[in-house]
């Protein structure tokens, strides 16, 4: 018997719920899992390298990833761009943790939450 495998392109919460409903997942199950099925890659520009190090640690601790310049680790530059990668859930958890961090990370958290709302539908 051949295994039937398909890569799904799920880019918002409604698509995730609809896909799950199609295989019989309960409404409650859909609510619990939907944010784990929508993946986002976000670029932040001109972030303080001290903040970028915190972003990296926060993303990793929540199951996501943050790409930073090599100059971030040794603080040899003042600013860097940061590329965050994770599910909506991962990014929301990270944003929550960033709210009380220094070096402009509260503003990053607020902006991140704003753009993540775009993934809801």
N, C-alpha and C positions, 0 to 999 in steps of 0.2 A: 504494500500500500504506500503510495506517495504522500508525503506530508505537504499540505497546502499552507504556505506561509505568505503573508502579505505585510508590507511596510505601510503603516498608516500615516497620513499627514493630518495631524490634529493641531490646529492653530488657535483654538479658543475654547472656552468652557462649554459653550453650547454644542460644539462639535464633539467634544469629549463625552458629554452626557448622551448625545444622540447615538454615538458609536456604541457606548455601553448598553443603552436601552435596546439596541438592535440585537444584542446577544442575551438579553433578559436580566441585566443587572437591575436591582431594585433602585427606586428613587433615592433612598437613603445611601445606598452604596455609591450611586453616581455622585451625590454631594460630597461624600468622603474622598473619593478618588479623583475627581475631575481636575483639581489643581495640580495633581501629580502627573497628569498626562499632557500638559501644555508646557512646552519648553521655550525659553526665551534667551536670547543673547543680547546684551545691552552694553553700549559703549558710553563711558563717562569720560569727559574731556577735562584736562587741566586740574587734576585732583592732587592735592598736597600729598607728597610721597609718604608722609607719616600716616595720613588717612588711608592711602592705598595699601599700606601694610596691614592695617586693621581690617580693611575690606577683604583682603586676601584671606586672612585668618577666619573672619566671620563666614565667608562663603564656604571655605573648606569645612568648618565645623558644622555647617548646615547641609552638607552634601552637595554643594555646588562647586564652582570654580571661578577664579578671578585671575586673568592674565594681566601682568604688570610689567613695566620695563625693567631691565636688569639694574638700572640705576635706583630702583625703588628699595631694593634690599639693603644696600649700603648707604642710602640717603645721599647719593652723590648728585642728585638733581632735586630741585624744589618741587616740581610738578611732573605728573605723568598721566597718560590716558590709562584707563582700566577697562577691560572687557570682562563683564560678568556673564556667567552661563549657568543656567539652572531652570528647574521647573518653577511655575508660578508659586507653588508652595514654598520651595526653597528660598526664592527671592523675597517673598513676604516675611518669612522667618528672619532672614538676614536683615531686612529693613527695620523690623521691630527692634532687633539688637543694636542697630546703628543709631537709633534715636537719641541715645544718651552719650554718644561718643564725641570726642573733640574734633577739631580741625575741619569743621564744615560737614561732618557726617550726618548731622541732623537734617540739613538741607538735602543731602543725597537721599536719605531715607524717605523724606517727604516726596521728592521728585520720583523716586523709584516706585513708591506706592501709587502715585498718579498715573504713571505710564503702564503699570501692571493692570490697572482697571480697564485699560484698552483690550486686555486679553480675556475679559469676562464674556464678551459676546462677539 
